[in-house]
Amino acid sequence: MNTSGDTRNETVLVVLGGSNEPDGQLSQMSLDRCEQAVRTFWKHPDSRILTTGGWGQHFNTATKAHGDLMKGALVRRGLPAEPFYPNAISGYTEQDAQSAAATLGQPAPRRILLLTSDFHIERAVYYFRIAFPASEIIPCPAPSTLAPVELARREAHERTRLAALPKATHPWDKVAKRAE
């Protein structure tokens, strides 16, 4: 693992935040992402890890930043604390990518294992390709265990958001294969 601050040859597992209760208890969506992050990290144990998420009325009113709550859950699930970057404070998908780029700095990592919910991965890849044009972005979708009604609502939201993006630059048409 590189600890020099030079991310050029690194693989970074970026775990996007979800939501939590006011007491800091992670939502099922966030827990799904944590479970997939653990599986993905142990397949790529030389990776460093970056969590995202700050505060917002719609996803986190707890005292701790959402990404820090995610990091705590990941460490409790057996991930070592050493490979974590400081949390990238953000409130929505585009800001996740922008804040991740600011946190990781230049040169950008060689590979980004981008982890978010399966229904959210296409839009996340779109913004991370813009924020990290020189990096290989590898989608790592977390299978959703949300109730069918909630999953349908989230999928409809993603379809609406994807439809609003510029059509000529859909980067997922060129994404690398999904991480094993």
Buried (B, 14 or more C-beta within 10 A) or exposed (E): EBEEEEBEEBBBBBBBBBBBEEEBEBBBBBBBBBBBBBEBBEEBEEBBBBBBBBBBEEBBEBEBBBBBBBBBBBEEEEBEEEBBBEBBBBBBBBBBBBBBBEBBEEEBBBBBBBBBBBBBBBBBBBBBBBBBEEBEBBBBBBEBEBEEEEBEEBBEEBEEBBEEBEEEEBBBEEBEEEBE
